[in-house]
Amino acid sequence: KTKASVIVGEDEPLVVTLNAEGKLILQETEVALDKLVARLTAITENRKETRVFVRGDRTIAYGKVMQVMGRINLAGFARVALITELPREPARTKK
């Protein structure tokens, strides 16, 4: 048997996605908005310093994404960030 020390570093962030159908996905699992904070708290073992990334489909109203972010933030998770998708560059034409 061996013992290895834990490597101290930045934990992987949790990702909350609001998809095009308006469904809320925490990591890989669908979750209702009213259960989101309880699931985040359980997964993080109530570590409020855990990074949480929120991603919203481009077709979803901005207000819905802000509602999700606000709920997470009000629960005490201070490291909440919005993931954005960079626009694609137009195809270059050959001269």
C-alpha positions in Angstrom: 0.0 0.0 0.0 1.1 3.5 -0.7 -0.1 6.9 0.3 -0.1 9.8 -2.0 -0.6 13.4 -0.9 -3.4 15.4 -2.4 -2.3 17.9 -5.0 -3.5 21.3 -4.0 -4.9 23.3 -6.9 -7.9 24.9 -8.4 -10.9 22.5 -8.5 -12.6 22.0 -11.8 -15.6 24.3 -12.1 -19.2 23.0 -12.1 -21.1 23.9 -15.3 -24.7 24.8 -15.4 -26.2 24.9 -18.9 -29.6 26.4 -20.0 -30.2 24.7 -23.3 -32.2 25.7 -26.3 -35.3 23.9 -25.0 -35.0 25.8 -21.7 -33.9 22.8 -19.7 -31.4 23.3 -16.9 -28.4 20.9 -17.0 -26.0 20.6 -14.0 -22.8 18.9 -15.4 -24.6 16.1 -17.3 -27.8 15.8 -15.4 -31.1 17.7 -15.9 -32.3 19.5 -12.8 -35.3 21.7 -12.0 -34.5 25.4 -11.2 -36.0 25.0 -7.7 -33.6 22.1 -7.0 -30.5 23.6 -8.5 -29.1 25.2 -5.3 -29.7 22.0 -3.2 -27.8 19.9 -5.9 -25.0 22.4 -6.1 -24.7 22.5 -2.3 -24.6 18.7 -2.1 -22.1 18.3 -4.9 -19.7 20.9 -3.5 -20.2 19.7 0.1 -21.3 23.2 0.9 -18.0 24.7 -0.3 -19.3 28.1 -1.5 -15.9 29.0 -3.0 -16.4 26.4 -5.7 -16.3 28.0 -9.2 -19.6 27.7 -11.1 -19.9 28.4 -14.8 -23.2 29.2 -16.3 -23.7 28.7 -20.1 -26.9 29.7 -21.9 -27.9 28.7 -25.4 -27.8 31.7 -27.7 -31.6 31.4 -28.3 -32.5 31.7 -24.6 -33.5 35.1 -23.3 -30.7 36.8 -21.4 -33.0 37.4 -18.5 -33.5 33.6 -18.0 -29.7 33.1 -17.8 -29.4 36.0 -15.3 -32.2 34.4 -13.2 -30.1 31.2 -13.0 -26.9 33.1 -12.1 -28.8 35.2 -9.5 -30.2 32.2 -7.8 -26.8 30.6 -7.6 -25.2 33.8 -6.3 -27.9 34.4 -3.7 -27.2 30.9 -2.4 -23.7 32.1 -1.4 -21.7 30.9 -4.4 -19.6 34.0 -5.1 -17.5 32.5 -7.9 -20.1 32.4 -10.6 -19.2 33.3 -14.2 -20.9 33.4 -17.5 -19.5 31.3 -20.3 -19.8 32.9 -23.7 -19.2 31.5 -27.1 -17.0 33.6 -29.4 -18.6 34.4 -32.8 -17.2 32.4 -35.7 -14.9 34.1 -38.1 -16.4 34.5 -41.6 -14.9 32.1 -44.2 -12.1 33.7 -46.0 -12.3 33.9 -49.8 -9.4 33.0 -51.9 -8.0 35.8 -54.1 
